[in-house]
Amino acid sequence: MTLPAAVQNTILVTAWLLALIWLLRALQAFFGIRAMLDLTEIDESALPPLSEESSPHLSVIVPARNEAGSIEATLRSLFAQTGIRLQIVAVDDRSADGTGETMDSLVVDSATPHAYEVVHIRELPAGWLGKPHALARGVGLARAPWVLFTDADVWFAPCALQLALRAAVREKADHLVLAPTLFADSLGERAILATIQVLGHFIARLWKIGDPRAKDAFGVGGFTLVRREALAAVGGMERLRMEVVEDVALGWLIKREARRHSTMVLGPDLVRLRWLQGMFGIVRLLEKNAFAGLRFSVPMMTVVCLALLIDALLPIAALTLGPWGVCAAIAMYAGIGVGIYANRKLNRLSPLLAVLFAPCVLVVVWTFLRSMLLTLGRGGVVWRGTLYPLVGLRKGMVPFRMG
């Protein structure tokens, strides 16, 4: 069946508009990310030295709930940090798989300047989500002027923390996010990862986070470095007690509300983690975060999913409309490929993964819709085995918007 001429023209015009949008944002990302500070390329002599005093330079808070398979490697990579004095606070948040016992069994080598302590949480107080509460307990013990929030499945290169802290001091930052290097094993994982990250260019322009005039703000759970004084200025972790995406919310509060200096830096292989477990790992991974990131808004989720479906399906439809349609689809996919290449210091993924953009976007749409339907059906978010009612989450969330 041949589509009416008016419908064909609408598809063609919209396809070209999409292509231009993607090409423009891809070029912005290419030049913007290339200009970001890369800690692996910096001349260390240009960074300020850390204090010679005996007190810790940095307090590292590592919350963990049922992370027995990864917590030891994470903590040992922290013990191996060089050129810096750390206070490492491992917080066992009601684990039932031996995570706490693993934490207790580890000992810092006396030859290092690091201090290590373990906190065990047996019960979650009312009015708190588990992770923000665990982070708050860690912050309550922090002795250093800077705090690093990280996760229990992250690996750190030995020089990572001293480089990040010295860069934060040089940049006069109150909040520094070091983009982790995400690695993937299978083609499906790589394709989904490439798609998520290239779509991310429309949510937060990483290269604009350090610009106080730009609205872009962001956070990464694996590496959020913040001055304790700046954290206190936004109300501390108590302000985030009911926040599902506490890392992003903290970045937004520090930059947009407190008007403090927030920045994001690169450092290939300084901080590494495997974010996905298989192509469809994204479905479970974003079960709690997708709807929460859109502030539990059904209209917003509807708009986002419709926009994603247009991105996925319209170029394919344009391919059937002759040379101009084919050119529009090629132009859009070229923009996607350039956008993936722009992220090369984050993941080293091939721009050729752009050819799998459409099916990956459909997986993302299903992931988003599933997150919304499960949250509404359960009446809340299930996080690490605990149901947090939606009424309380909406009441306690930070009023920011992604994008």
Secondary structure, DSSP 8 states (H G I E B T S, - for coil): ----HHHHHHHHHHHHHHHHHHHHHHHHHHHHHHTS-BTTTS-GGGS-----SSS-SEEEEEEESS-TTTHHHHHHHHHT--SS-EEEEEEEES-SSSHHHHHHH----TTS--EEEEEEE-S--TT--HHHHHHHHHHHH--SSEEEE--TT-EE-TTHHHHHHHHHHHTT-SEEEE--EE--SSHHHHHHHHHHHHHGGGT--GGGTT-TTS------TT-EEEEHHHHHHTTTGGGGTT-TTHHHHHHHIIIIIS---EEEEB-TTTEEE---SSTTHHHHHTTTHHHHHTTT-HHHHHHHHHHHHHHHHHHHHHTTS-HHHHHHHHHHHHHHHHHHHHTHHHH---GGGGGGHHHHHHHHHHHHHHHHHHHHHHTEEEETTEEEEHHHHHHHS------
